[in-house]
Amino acid sequence: MSASVPRDYRRFLARASFIEMSARERARAILDAGSARELLGPFDRLKSPWLPLQDIVAQADDGVVLARGTLDGRPALVAAIEGAFQGGSMGEVSGAKIAAALELALRDCERDRPIWPLLLLETGGVRLQEANLGLAAIADIHAAIIALRAHVPVVGVIAGPVGCFGGMSMAAGLCSRLIVTRQARLGMNGPEVIEQEAGVSELDASDGGLIWSLIGGEQRQAVGLADDLQEDDAAAIAGAVRAAFARGPRRIERSAQVERFTARLAAIQPSAPLDAKLLRSLWNDGATH
């Protein structure tokens, strides 16, 4: 490569992009080399029974990759959502796969065989074609995360470009530690949904600068809804995951800090346009837990 190319660009071009990886590649990139063992993979053919009824081709793993392996030699479980399949949406099968894997990890922890659970989140939330079944599975995921937190930290990663929305955004909020990239987005409702329901005057989903200034990874980390901001680099994210687990459980889980976040919301004036810099000044109290 030409020496005239700045060093930062050379390093950027030489990296392995985490965002560009599939869910299966992401799981393997995070776990210790050679340790990944997939559970309920494509050859088990656990497909959604509901998608074909609407002439949608089902995927053999229903868009979720589960892998057991190690992180720095410690037993670990990775649940990676494939954002390229149905927007990473959670249906009956995909949601049940994650919930069951977390419940098995909980059983191991209760038997004094701790295992580190990692969620690689790339999801628009519940799959509308399977809404009730998907919502029930997401509730099971929430319950399993909360139960696991009593034994080990639960770490989540949101990389992009789909982001993390709907019921799975609550799963992200329940994680002990949350790692994001600048390209990530995190919110209860996606910009397109808000525009569709409330109108473009409420939120213009095509305004990328506005969207990322409000729900982008950098902003979410700045206001305390995420813990660690990383570049789109598989090695850097893998290192951040190991560091997050090494820190151990949070002193106070984010989901338990109700008064802190209620006070922050009270400082927002609904009648005034949201401003990213103002949000940071109101919300970034420097607290670490």
N, C-alpha and C positions, 0 to 999 in steps of 0.2 A: 504494500500500500504506500502511496506517495507520502514522503516526509512532510509535504506541505499541508497535509490534512491535520488539523489541530488534534492534540492528544486526547481531549475529551471526546471528540467525534470518533477517533479510532477505538477508544474504549467502548463507546456506545455501540458501534457497529460490530465489535467483536463479542459482545455479550450474547447470552442465550435468552431471548425474549420469553418471559413467562406468559405474557398475554397471548402470544401466538401459538402456545402449546395447546394440545387437546387435554381433556381432563385426565386421561390415562398417562400422558406424558408429564403432566404436572405432578401427579402422585409419585411417579418414579423419580422425578427431579428433586423432590423434597426428601424422600426416604434415603437412608444410607444405601450406597451403591450395591446392587445385587441382592438387596434384602426384600424387595417388594414381592408380595404374593397376593394376587387378585382373588377376591371373594365374589361369588355370584357373578361371574363374567359373562361375556356374550354367548359362550357355548352352553351356558345354563338356560338361555333363552327365556328369561323372565320379562316378557313383553306386556305392555298395557293391553288389556282386553277391550278397552273402550275406544282407543283411537281408530282402529280399522272400521268401527261402526260409522265413523264420520269420514271415511275414505282418506284417512291419514296413515301413512306407513309407520308402523311401530318400529322401535329400535330394540335390538336384542338385550341391551342392558338398561333400557328405559332412561338413558341419559345420566346414569350415576355410576361412577367407578369406586369400588371399595377395595382398599388394599391394606394388608397387614405387613409390617416390616419393623425396622428400627430407626431411631433417631439418636445418633451418638451412642449406639448400642442399647438404647432403652426401647422396650416394646412400644409400638405406635400403631394407631389406626388412622387412615386417611379416607375421608369421604369427599370425592371430587365430583362436582356437578358439571356436566357438559353443556355449556351455554349455546353451542351450535345446534342442539336438538331441542326444538320447541321452546326456544328462549330459556333453556335451563329450568323449565317449569316443573313443579312438583305434582305428580299424580299419585295414584294408589300404589303402584309398584316402586317407583323411584323414592317416594317418601318413606315407604315401609322398609326399603333397603337401608336407608340412613338410620331410621329409628331403631331398627333391630340391631344394626351394628353397634350403635351407641349403647343400647341396653346390654349387649353381650360384653362390651368394654366395662360397663358398670358392674356386671357380675364378676368380672376378673378383679376389679378394684376391691369389691367387697370381700373377695377371697384372698386379699393381700397379694394380688398379682397386678400391681398398677400398670396401666397402659395409657399412653398419651394420645388423646383424641384431637384430630385436626380436621377442620371443615374448610374446603376450598370452594367458596361460594361464588357462583356465576348464575344468577337465577332471577327471573321476573316474578317469582312467587308461585302461587297455586296455579295449576293447569285448569283453565276454565272448563275444558271438556270433562274434567273429573273433579269438579269443584269440591263437593262435600267429602269425597274420599280423600282428596289431596289435603284439605284442611284438617281432617282428622289425623292424617299422618304427620302434618306439620306440628300439631299439638303434641303428638307423641315425641317428636324431636325436641321440642321445647322442654318437656318434662325430663327427658333423658339428660339434656345439657345441665339442667339445674341439679339433678341428682348426682351427676358426675363431678360437678364443681366442689362437692363436699370431700372429694378424694384427690382429684388432680385438676390442674388448669385445663380449660377447654380453649383452644386457640382457633381463630378463624382468619382466613385470608380472602380479601376481595381485590381482584386484579383488574377486571374489565375485559371486554367493553360492555358486556350486558349490565353489570352492576349487581346489586342485591336489593330486592324490593319485596313488597307484600309481607306475608307471614314469615318469610325467611329473613327479612330485615330484622324481625324480632329475635330470630335465632342468632343473628350477628350481634345484636345488642346484649344477648345473654352470654356470649362468649367471655371468658375471663380476660383474654387479650385479643385485640383485633388489629390485623396488619392490612394496610391498604397501599395502593399505588396512586399516583396523581390521576391516572386514567379511570380509576374506580368511581362508582357512584353508589350512594347508599341513601335509601329513603323508604318511607312506608308506601307511597304511590309514585310510580314513574312519571316523568314529565309528560309523556304522551297521554297517559290516563288523566292527569290533571287538566290538560288542555282539552281533551275530549269531553270531560264532564263539566268543567267550569268555564271553558272558553279561552281563546288565545289572549284575551285581555288580562286573564288571571295569570297565565303562564304560557309563554311562547316556547314550545318544545324544540323549535329549530334554532333558538338562541343559545348556541353552545357555551359561549362565555358566561351567560347568566346561569345556565344549568350547573356548570362545574363550579361556579363561584358559590353556589348554595349547597349542592349535595355531592360535589366532587371529593375525591379522596383527601386532597390537601386541606380543604375546608373542614371536612369531618374530623381529621386529626387535630386541626388547630382549635376546634371547639370542644374537644374531649370525647367525641363519640367514637373515635378510633384511637389506638395507642401508638402506632408506629407507621411512619410514612416511608415507603421504599420505592426505589426506581424499578422500572420494568426489567429486572435482571434475575434470572432463576437462581443463581448462586447467592445473590444478596437476600432474596426472599427466603431461601432455605436456611441461611444463617440467622435471619430474623426469627424464623419459627423456632429454631433451637434455643435462641436467647430468650424467647417468650416463655417456653416451657421451663427453662433453667431458673427463671425468676420465681417460680412457684405460684401458689394461689394468691389472688388479690387480697389485700387486707379488708377492703370493702368492695364487693362486686358492683359494677356499674349499675346493674339493674336494681340494686338496693339503695342507690343514691337519689331517692325520689325528691327529697326536699331541695337538694342542690339543683337538679334539673328543672323543678317547678319554679324556683326562683329565677332561673335563667329565662324561662318562657314568659314569666310575668314582666320581664324587662322589655319585651318586644311589643311595639305598637302596631296592632293589626291594620290600622288605617294608613300607615306609612309604608312606602315600598321597602322591601327588604334590601339591605346593603351588606355585602359580604364583610367589609372592613368593620362596620359597626357591630355585626354579629360577633366577630372575633374579640372586639374590645369588651363586649358585654359578657361573653361566655368563657373566654380564656382566663380563668382565675389562677392558672398555674398549679392547680391541685393535682397531685399524683397519688394514686391509691393502689 
